[in-house]
Amino acid sequence: MLVGKVIGTVVSTRKDPKLEGLKMLVVQTTDLAGTPKGGQVVAIDSVGAGVGEIVLCASGSSARQTESTTNRPVDTVIMAIVDTIEVGNETVFQK
């Protein structure tokens, strides 16, 4: 799983029919505290995330395991909106 921040949206009027009805968001990968690192990915939103939220993403074959992405040509899916991340006894991210 990856931690990331939703930084934008993707709109596509022409796409594979199996992608119809799915919301696509741009996610910037981050460290656990929400600080940007690495690149960006386009992910299918399965939980109603929005721009500015910290999310958890799954990629590869795991991305096709949610109700909304089963048997669809998806490589990355947003599967959770993060409220808090704790490491040890320290809160490193709080919504």
Backbone atoms as SQL, in Angstrom:
CREATE TABLE atoms (id INTEGER PRIMARY KEY, chain TEXT, resi INTEGER, resn TEXT, atom TEXT, x REAL, y REAL, z REAL);
INSERT INTO atoms VALUES
  (1, 'A', 1, 'MET', 'N', 0.838, -1.187, 0.000),
  (2, 'A', 1, 'MET', 'CA', 0.000, 0.000, 0.000),
  (3, 'A', 1, 'MET', 'C', 0.877, 1.241, 0.000),
  (4, 'A', 2, 'LEU', 'N', 0.361, 2.269, -0.607),
  (5, 'A', 2, 'LEU', 'CA', 1.033, 3.560, -0.661),
  (6, 'A', 2, 'LEU', 'C', 0.210, 4.598, 0.083),
  (7, 'A', 3, 'VAL', 'N', 0.892, 5.545, 0.714),
  (8, 'A', 3, 'VAL', 'CA', 0.229, 6.703, 1.299),
  (9, 'A', 3, 'VAL', 'C', 0.415, 7.845, 0.319),
  (10, 'A', 4, 'GLY', 'N', -0.643, 8.623, 0.088),
  (11, 'A', 4, 'GLY', 'CA', -0.533, 9.739, -0.840),
  (12, 'A', 4, 'GLY', 'C', -1.548, 10.818, -0.540),
  (13, 'A', 5, 'LYS', 'N', -1.389, 11.932, -1.243),
  (14, 'A', 5, 'LYS', 'CA', -2.313, 13.054, -1.119),
  (15, 'A', 5, 'LYS', 'C', -2.962, 13.289, -2.468),
  (16, 'A', 6, 'VAL', 'N', -4.279, 13.407, -2.472),
  (17, 'A', 6, 'VAL', 'CA', -5.003, 13.683, -3.712),
  (18, 'A', 6, 'VAL', 'C', -4.729, 15.125, -4.108),
  (19, 'A', 7, 'ILE', 'N', -4.168, 15.320, -5.317),
  (20, 'A', 7, 'ILE', 'CA', -3.793, 16.660, -5.768),
  (21, 'A', 7, 'ILE', 'C', -4.545, 17.114, -7.015),
  (22, 'A', 8, 'GLY', 'N', -5.369, 16.241, -7.596),
  (23, 'A', 8, 'GLY', 'CA', -6.085, 16.656, -8.791),
  (24, 'A', 8, 'GLY', 'C', -7.032, 15.588, -9.292),
  (25, 'A', 9, 'THR', 'N', -7.684, 15.910, -10.400),
  (26, 'A', 9, 'THR', 'CA', -8.645, 15.000, -11.018),
  (27, 'A', 9, 'THR', 'C', -8.271, 14.771, -12.478),
  (28, 'A', 10, 'VAL', 'N', -8.768, 13.680, -13.020),
  (29, 'A', 10, 'VAL', 'CA', -8.599, 13.378, -14.438),
  (30, 'A', 10, 'VAL', 'C', -9.989, 13.220, -15.029),
  (31, 'A', 11, 'VAL', 'N', -10.255, 13.926, -16.129),
  (32, 'A', 11, 'VAL', 'CA', -11.527, 13.808, -16.831),
  (33, 'A', 11, 'VAL', 'C', -11.239, 13.254, -18.214),
  (34, 'A', 12, 'SER', 'N', -11.945, 12.201, -18.573),
  (35, 'A', 12, 'SER', 'CA', -11.757, 11.562, -19.865),
  (36, 'A', 12, 'SER', 'C', -13.114, 11.211, -20.449),
  (37, 'A', 13, 'THR', 'N', -13.461, 11.848, -21.560),
  (38, 'A', 13, 'THR', 'CA', -14.749, 11.568, -22.174),
  (39, 'A', 13, 'THR', 'C', -14.713, 10.293, -23.010),
  (40, 'A', 14, 'ARG', 'N', -13.528, 9.908, -23.483),
  (41, 'A', 14, 'ARG', 'CA', -13.373, 8.663, -24.245),
  (42, 'A', 14, 'ARG', 'C', -12.440, 7.750, -23.469),
  (43, 'A', 15, 'LYS', 'N', -12.935, 6.571, -23.151),
  (44, 'A', 15, 'LYS', 'CA', -12.138, 5.607, -22.390),
  (45, 'A', 15, 'LYS', 'C', -12.696, 4.212, -22.612),
  (46, 'A', 16, 'ASP', 'N', -11.967, 3.228, -22.146),
  (47, 'A', 16, 'ASP', 'CA', -12.438, 1.852, -22.219),
  (48, 'A', 16, 'ASP', 'C', -13.793, 1.766, -21.520),
  (49, 'A', 17, 'PRO', 'N', -14.736, 1.062, -22.106),
  (50, 'A', 17, 'PRO', 'CA', -16.068, 0.953, -21.489),
  (51, 'A', 17, 'PRO', 'C', -16.051, 0.440, -20.050),
  (52, 'A', 18, 'LYS', 'N', -15.052, -0.361, -19.690),
  (53, 'A', 18, 'LYS', 'CA', -14.982, -0.875, -18.324),
  (54, 'A', 18, 'LYS', 'C', -14.602, 0.200, -17.313),
  (55, 'A', 19, 'LEU', 'N', -14.159, 1.367, -17.800),
  (56, 'A', 19, 'LEU', 'CA', -13.823, 2.474, -16.901),
  (57, 'A', 19, 'LEU', 'C', -14.965, 3.473, -16.756),
  (58, 'A', 20, 'GLU', 'N', -16.045, 3.267, -17.490),
  (59, 'A', 20, 'GLU', 'CA', -17.193, 4.168, -17.397),
  (60, 'A', 20, 'GLU', 'C', -17.709, 4.213, -15.959),
  (61, 'A', 21, 'GLY', 'N', -18.006, 5.411, -15.482),
  (62, 'A', 21, 'GLY', 'CA', -18.583, 5.596, -14.157),
  (63, 'A', 21, 'GLY', 'C', -17.581, 5.625, -13.013),
  (64, 'A', 22, 'LEU', 'N', -16.279, 5.477, -13.316),
  (65, 'A', 22, 'LEU', 'CA', -15.267, 5.503, -12.262),
  (66, 'A', 22, 'LEU', 'C', -14.605, 6.869, -12.201),
  (67, 'A', 23, 'LYS', 'N', -14.416, 7.384, -10.988),
  (68, 'A', 23, 'LYS', 'CA', -13.754, 8.677, -10.787),
  (69, 'A', 23, 'LYS', 'C', -12.250, 8.455, -10.724),
  (70, 'A', 24, 'MET', 'N', -11.502, 9.253, -11.501),
  (71, 'A', 24, 'MET', 'CA', -10.043, 9.151, -11.533),
  (72, 'A', 24, 'MET', 'C', -9.434, 10.373, -10.853),
  (73, 'A', 25, 'LEU', 'N', -8.502, 10.125, -9.930),
  (74, 'A', 25, 'LEU', 'CA', -7.852, 11.199, -9.190),
  (75, 'A', 25, 'LEU', 'C', -6.332, 11.090, -9.333),
  (76, 'A', 26, 'VAL', 'N', -5.656, 12.236, -9.274),
  (77, 'A', 26, 'VAL', 'CA', -4.199, 12.270, -9.286),
  (78, 'A', 26, 'VAL', 'C', -3.727, 12.241, -7.842),
  (79, 'A', 27, 'VAL', 'N', -2.844, 11.284, -7.526),
  (80, 'A', 27, 'VAL', 'CA', -2.343, 11.119, -6.158),
  (81, 'A', 27, 'VAL', 'C', -0.835, 11.329, -6.154),
  (82, 'A', 28, 'GLN', 'N', -0.364, 12.232, -5.285),
  (83, 'A', 28, 'GLN', 'CA', 1.060, 12.463, -5.059),
  (84, 'A', 28, 'GLN', 'C', 1.492, 11.543, -3.925),
  (85, 'A', 29, 'THR', 'N', 2.457, 10.667, -4.171),
  (86, 'A', 29, 'THR', 'CA', 2.918, 9.812, -3.081),
  (87, 'A', 29, 'THR', 'C', 3.577, 10.670, -2.007),
  (88, 'A', 30, 'THR', 'N', 3.431, 10.241, -0.749),
  (89, 'A', 30, 'THR', 'CA', 3.960, 10.995, 0.394),
  (90, 'A', 30, 'THR', 'C', 4.615, 10.039, 1.381),
  (91, 'A', 31, 'ASP', 'N', 5.329, 10.611, 2.348),
  (92, 'A', 31, 'ASP', 'CA', 5.775, 9.800, 3.476),
  (93, 'A', 31, 'ASP', 'C', 4.599, 9.684, 4.445),
  (94, 'A', 32, 'LEU', 'N', 4.791, 9.029, 5.570),
  (95, 'A', 32, 'LEU', 'CA', 3.688, 8.804, 6.512),
  (96, 'A', 32, 'LEU', 'C', 3.134, 10.076, 7.119),
  (97, 'A', 33, 'ALA', 'N', 3.941, 11.146, 7.133),
  (98, 'A', 33, 'ALA', 'CA', 3.495, 12.421, 7.692),
  (99, 'A', 33, 'ALA', 'C', 2.753, 13.284, 6.664),
  (100, 'A', 34, 'GLY', 'N', 2.676, 12.814, 5.418),
  (101, 'A', 34, 'GLY', 'CA', 1.995, 13.576, 4.376),
  (102, 'A', 34, 'GLY', 'C', 2.887, 14.492, 3.581),
  (103, 'A', 35, 'THR', 'N', 4.214, 14.394, 3.766),
  (104, 'A', 35, 'THR', 'CA', 5.170, 15.211, 3.015),
  (105, 'A', 35, 'THR', 'C', 5.406, 14.573, 1.653),
  (106, 'A', 36, 'PRO', 'N', 5.248, 15.341, 0.557),
  (107, 'A', 36, 'PRO', 'CA', 5.425, 14.769, -0.778),
  (108, 'A', 36, 'PRO', 'C', 6.784, 14.108, -0.969),
  (109, 'A', 37, 'LYS', 'N', 6.762, 12.956, -1.643),
  (110, 'A', 37, 'LYS', 'CA', 7.986, 12.263, -2.040),
  (111, 'A', 37, 'LYS', 'C', 7.638, 11.395, -3.241),
  (112, 'A', 38, 'GLY', 'N', 8.592, 11.175, -4.108),
  (113, 'A', 38, 'GLY', 'CA', 8.313, 10.334, -5.259),
  (114, 'A', 38, 'GLY', 'C', 7.434, 11.018, -6.281),
  (115, 'A', 39, 'GLY', 'N', 6.751, 10.209, -7.073),
  (116, 'A', 39, 'GLY', 'CA', 5.968, 10.725, -8.183),
  (117, 'A', 39, 'GLY', 'C', 4.479, 10.760, -7.920),
  (118, 'A', 40, 'GLN', 'N', 3.757, 10.905, -9.012),
  (119, 'A', 40, 'GLN', 'CA', 2.305, 10.937, -8.955),
  (120, 'A', 40, 'GLN', 'C', 1.754, 9.739, -9.725),
  (121, 'A', 41, 'VAL', 'N', 0.535, 9.343, -9.372),
  (122, 'A', 41, 'VAL', 'CA', -0.166, 8.280, -10.077),
  (123, 'A', 41, 'VAL', 'C', -1.615, 8.703, -10.282),
  (124, 'A', 42, 'VAL', 'N', -2.236, 8.118, -11.284),
  (125, 'A', 42, 'VAL', 'CA', -3.679, 8.276, -11.462),
  (126, 'A', 42, 'VAL', 'C', -4.310, 7.046, -10.838),
  (127, 'A', 43, 'ALA', 'N', -5.263, 7.264, -9.935),
  (128, 'A', 43, 'ALA', 'CA', -5.896, 6.166, -9.210),
  (129, 'A', 43, 'ALA', 'C', -7.409, 6.256, -9.332),
  (130, 'A', 44, 'ILE', 'N', -8.042, 5.101, -9.369),
  (131, 'A', 44, 'ILE', 'CA', -9.501, 5.047, -9.337),
  (132, 'A', 44, 'ILE', 'C', -9.941, 5.221, -7.884),
  (133, 'A', 45, 'ASP', 'N', -10.929, 6.078, -7.665),
  (134, 'A', 45, 'ASP', 'CA', -11.432, 6.360, -6.317),
  (135, 'A', 45, 'ASP', 'C', -12.578, 5.412, -5.990),
  (136, 'A', 46, 'SER', 'N', -12.390, 4.560, -4.983),
  (137, 'A', 46, 'SER', 'CA', -13.461, 3.648, -4.587),
  (138, 'A', 46, 'SER', 'C', -14.119, 4.045, -3.267),
  (139, 'A', 47, 'VAL', 'N', -13.690, 5.192, -2.682),
  (140, 'A', 47, 'VAL', 'CA', -14.195, 5.560, -1.349),
  (141, 'A', 47, 'VAL', 'C', -14.734, 6.990, -1.244),
  (142, 'A', 48, 'GLY', 'N', -14.785, 7.726, -2.338),
  (143, 'A', 48, 'GLY', 'CA', -15.304, 9.094, -2.268),
  (144, 'A', 48, 'GLY', 'C', -14.300, 10.113, -1.787),
  (145, 'A', 49, 'ALA', 'N', -13.027, 9.912, -2.099),
  (146, 'A', 49, 'ALA', 'CA', -11.973, 10.851, -1.696),
  (147, 'A', 49, 'ALA', 'C', -12.067, 12.140, -2.500),
  (148, 'A', 50, 'GLY', 'N', -11.437, 13.187, -1.967),
  (149, 'A', 50, 'GLY', 'CA', -11.418, 14.469, -2.652),
  (150, 'A', 50, 'GLY', 'C', -10.042, 15.103, -2.616),
  (151, 'A', 51, 'VAL', 'N', -9.879, 16.150, -3.390),
  (152, 'A', 51, 'VAL', 'CA', -8.607, 16.863, -3.451),
  (153, 'A', 51, 'VAL', 'C', -8.227, 17.349, -2.058),
  (154, 'A', 52, 'GLY', 'N', -6.958, 17.133, -1.694),
  (155, 'A', 52, 'GLY', 'CA', -6.442, 17.563, -0.413),
  (156, 'A', 52, 'GLY', 'C', -6.419, 16.476, 0.650),
  (157, 'A', 53, 'GLU', 'N', -7.087, 15.347, 0.408),
  (158, 'A', 53, 'GLU', 'CA', -7.138, 14.298, 1.420),
  (159, 'A', 53, 'GLU', 'C', -5.942, 13.360, 1.321),
  (160, 'A', 54, 'ILE', 'N', -5.521, 12.846, 2.477),
  (161, 'A', 54, 'ILE', 'CA', -4.485, 11.816, 2.540),
  (162, 'A', 54, 'ILE', 'C', -5.197, 10.470, 2.414),
  (163, 'A', 55, 'VAL', 'N', -4.680, 9.617, 1.518),
  (164, 'A', 55, 'VAL', 'CA', -5.354, 8.364, 1.189),
  (165, 'A', 55, 'VAL', 'C', -4.372, 7.196, 1.193),
  (166, 'A', 56, 'LEU', 'N', -4.924, 5.983, 1.241),
  (167, 'A', 56, 'LEU', 'CA', -4.162, 4.762, 1.042),
  (168, 'A', 56, 'LEU', 'C', -4.519, 4.201, -0.314),
  (169, 'A', 57, 'CYS', 'N', -3.503, 3.798, -1.069),
  (170, 'A', 57, 'CYS', 'CA', -3.706, 3.233, -2.396),
  (171, 'A', 57, 'CYS', 'C', -3.122, 1.832, -2.467),
  (172, 'A', 58, 'ALA', 'N', -3.769, 0.993, -3.231),
  (173, 'A', 58, 'ALA', 'CA', -3.232, -0.327, -3.563),
  (174, 'A', 58, 'ALA', 'C', -2.954, -0.321, -5.055),
  (175, 'A', 59, 'SER', 'N', -1.934, -1.084, -5.453),
  (176, 'A', 59, 'SER', 'CA', -1.604, -1.127, -6.873),
  (177, 'A', 59, 'SER', 'C', -1.403, -2.561, -7.341),
  (178, 'A', 60, 'GLY', 'N', -1.273, -2.715, -8.652),
  (179, 'A', 60, 'GLY', 'CA', -1.111, -4.049, -9.223),
  (180, 'A', 60, 'GLY', 'C', -2.404, -4.839, -9.109),
  (181, 'A', 61, 'SER', 'N', -2.269, -6.158, -8.970),
  (182, 'A', 61, 'SER', 'CA', -3.459, -7.007, -8.924),
  (183, 'A', 61, 'SER', 'C', -4.353, -6.695, -7.722),
  (184, 'A', 62, 'SER', 'N', -3.779, -6.159, -6.646),
  (185, 'A', 62, 'SER', 'CA', -4.582, -5.779, -5.472),
  (186, 'A', 62, 'SER', 'C', -5.560, -4.655, -5.803),
  (187, 'A', 63, 'ALA', 'N', -5.245, -3.843, -6.793),
  (188, 'A', 63, 'ALA', 'CA', -6.117, -2.729, -7.175),
  (189, 'A', 63, 'ALA', 'C', -7.422, -3.210, -7.786),
  (190, 'A', 64, 'ARG', 'N', -7.471, -4.454, -8.192),
  (191, 'A', 64, 'ARG', 'CA', -8.675, -4.996, -8.807),
  (192, 'A', 64, 'ARG', 'C', -9.485, -5.850, -7.827),
  (193, 'A', 65, 'GLN', 'N', -9.294, -5.617, -6.526),
  (194, 'A', 65, 'GLN', 'CA', -9.971, -6.415, -5.508),
  (195, 'A', 65, 'GLN', 'C', -11.103, -5.677, -4.807),
  (196, 'A', 66, 'THR', 'N', -11.366, -4.404, -5.170),
  (197, 'A', 66, 'THR', 'CA', -12.476, -3.686, -4.536),
  (198, 'A', 66, 'THR', 'C', -13.758, -3.959, -5.315),
  (199, 'A', 67, 'GLU', 'N', -14.894, -3.659, -4.708),
  (200, 'A', 67, 'GLU', 'CA', -16.176, -3.862, -5.394),
  (201, 'A', 67, 'GLU', 'C', -16.249, -3.106, -6.707),
  (202, 'A', 68, 'SER', 'N', -15.725, -1.875, -6.721),
  (203, 'A', 68, 'SER', 'CA', -15.860, -1.040, -7.916),
  (204, 'A', 68, 'SER', 'C', -14.816, -1.328, -8.993),
  (205, 'A', 69, 'THR', 'N', -13.758, -2.069, -8.673),
  (206, 'A', 69, 'THR', 'CA', -12.688, -2.283, -9.659),
  (207, 'A', 69, 'THR', 'C', -12.509, -3.732, -10.103),
  (208, 'A', 70, 'THR', 'N', -13.299, -4.648, -9.575),
  (209, 'A', 70, 'THR', 'CA', -13.165, -6.056, -9.956),
  (210, 'A', 70, 'THR', 'C', -13.324, -6.215, -11.465),
  (211, 'A', 71, 'ASN', 'N', -12.374, -6.925, -12.073),
  (212, 'A', 71, 'ASN', 'CA', -12.379, -7.219, -13.514),
  (213, 'A', 71, 'ASN', 'C', -12.356, -5.973, -14.396),
  (214, 'A', 72, 'ARG', 'N', -11.707, -4.918, -13.909),
  (215, 'A', 72, 'ARG', 'CA', -11.547, -3.696, -14.701),
  (216, 'A', 72, 'ARG', 'C', -10.065, -3.430, -14.918),
  (217, 'A', 73, 'PRO', 'N', -9.705, -2.720, -15.992),
  (218, 'A', 73, 'PRO', 'CA', -8.299, -2.449, -16.290),
  (219, 'A', 73, 'PRO', 'C', -7.735, -1.331, -15.415),
  (220, 'A', 74, 'VAL', 'N', -7.509, -1.647, -14.144),
  (221, 'A', 74, 'VAL', 'CA', -7.083, -0.667, -13.140),
  (222, 'A', 74, 'VAL', 'C', -5.765, -1.123, -12.532),
  (223, 'A', 75, 'ASP', 'N', -4.822, -0.190, -12.381),
  (224, 'A', 75, 'ASP', 'CA', -3.542, -0.528, -11.759),
  (225, 'A', 75, 'ASP', 'C', -3.377, 0.091, -10.372),
  (226, 'A', 76, 'THR', 'N', -4.120, 1.161, -10.078),
  (227, 'A', 76, 'THR', 'CA', -4.041, 1.789, -8.753),
  (228, 'A', 76, 'THR', 'C', -5.441, 2.200, -8.316),
  (229, 'A', 77, 'VAL', 'N', -5.767, 1.929, -7.051),
  (230, 'A', 77, 'VAL', 'CA', -7.077, 2.281, -6.512),
  (231, 'A', 77, 'VAL', 'C', -6.904, 2.942, -5.154),
  (232, 'A', 78, 'ILE', 'N', -7.711, 3.988, -4.920),
  (233, 'A', 78, 'ILE', 'CA', -7.786, 4.591, -3.586),
  (234, 'A', 78, 'ILE', 'C', -8.789, 3.768, -2.807),
  (235, 'A', 79, 'MET', 'N', -8.318, 3.184, -1.694),
  (236, 'A', 79, 'MET', 'CA', -9.181, 2.272, -0.943),
  (237, 'A', 79, 'MET', 'C', -9.450, 2.720, 0.483),
  (238, 'A', 80, 'ALA', 'N', -8.856, 3.869, 0.889),
  (239, 'A', 80, 'ALA', 'CA', -9.117, 4.384, 2.239),
  (240, 'A', 80, 'ALA', 'C', -8.752, 5.859, 2.306),
  (241, 'A', 81, 'ILE', 'N', -9.496, 6.605, 3.110),
  (242, 'A', 81, 'ILE', 'CA', -9.165, 7.983, 3.439),
  (243, 'A', 81, 'ILE', 'C', -8.601, 7.953, 4.855),
  (244, 'A', 82, 'VAL', 'N', -7.402, 8.487, 5.025),
  (245, 'A', 82, 'VAL', 'CA', -6.687, 8.383, 6.303),
  (246, 'A', 82, 'VAL', 'C', -7.168, 9.444, 7.287),
  (247, 'A', 83, 'ASP', 'N', -7.440, 9.020, 8.522),
  (248, 'A', 83, 'ASP', 'CA', -7.762, 9.938, 9.611),
  (249, 'A', 83, 'ASP', 'C', -6.527, 10.197, 10.462),
  (250, 'A', 84, 'THR', 'N', -5.815, 9.130, 10.816),
  (251, 'A', 84, 'THR', 'CA', -4.658, 9.227, 11.690),
  (252, 'A', 84, 'THR', 'C', -3.641, 8.157, 11.311),
  (253, 'A', 85, 'ILE', 'N', -2.358, 8.511, 11.415),
  (254, 'A', 85, 'ILE', 'CA', -1.287, 7.522, 11.301),
  (255, 'A', 85, 'ILE', 'C', -0.437, 7.641, 12.553),
  (256, 'A', 86, 'GLU', 'N', -0.276, 6.518, 13.249),
  (257, 'A', 86, 'GLU', 'CA', 0.557, 6.470, 14.443),
  (258, 'A', 86, 'GLU', 'C', 1.690, 5.473, 14.209),
  (259, 'A', 87, 'VAL', 'N', 2.901, 5.851, 14.600),
  (260, 'A', 87, 'VAL', 'CA', 4.065, 4.974, 14.540),
  (261, 'A', 87, 'VAL', 'C', 4.643, 4.940, 15.944),
  (262, 'A', 88, 'GLY', 'N', 4.704, 3.734, 16.519),
  (263, 'A', 88, 'GLY', 'CA', 5.090, 3.633, 17.926),
  (264, 'A', 88, 'GLY', 'C', 4.013, 4.300, 18.755),
  (265, 'A', 89, 'ASN', 'N', 4.401, 5.210, 19.590),
  (266, 'A', 89, 'ASN', 'CA', 3.432, 5.961, 20.390),
  (267, 'A', 89, 'ASN', 'C', 3.263, 7.381, 19.887),
  (268, 'A', 90, 'GLU', 'N', 3.754, 7.653, 18.683),
  (269, 'A', 90, 'GLU', 'CA', 3.730, 9.010, 18.146),
  (270, 'A', 90, 'GLU', 'C', 2.752, 9.128, 16.978),
  (271, 'A', 91, 'THR', 'N', 1.915, 10.151, 17.019),
  (272, 'A', 91, 'THR', 'CA', 1.036, 10.446, 15.893),
  (273, 'A', 91, 'THR', 'C', 1.841, 11.226, 14.867),
  (274, 'A', 92, 'VAL', 'N', 1.996, 10.634, 13.656),
  (275, 'A', 92, 'VAL', 'CA', 2.778, 11.301, 12.613),
  (276, 'A', 92, 'VAL', 'C', 1.870, 12.021, 11.611),
  (277, 'A', 93, 'PHE', 'N', 0.581, 11.656, 11.588),
  (278, 'A', 93, 'PHE', 'CA', -0.391, 12.373, 10.759),
  (279, 'A', 93, 'PHE', 'C', -1.722, 12.365, 11.468),
  (280, 'A', 94, 'GLN', 'N', -2.392, 13.525, 11.481),
  (281, 'A', 94, 'GLN', 'CA', -3.731, 13.660, 12.058),
  (282, 'A', 94, 'GLN', 'C', -4.542, 14.526, 11.129),
  (283, 'A', 95, 'LYS', 'N', -5.709, 14.066, 10.759),
  (284, 'A', 95, 'LYS', 'CA', -6.599, 14.794, 9.850),
  (285, 'A', 95, 'LYS', 'C', -7.068, 16.079, 10.471);
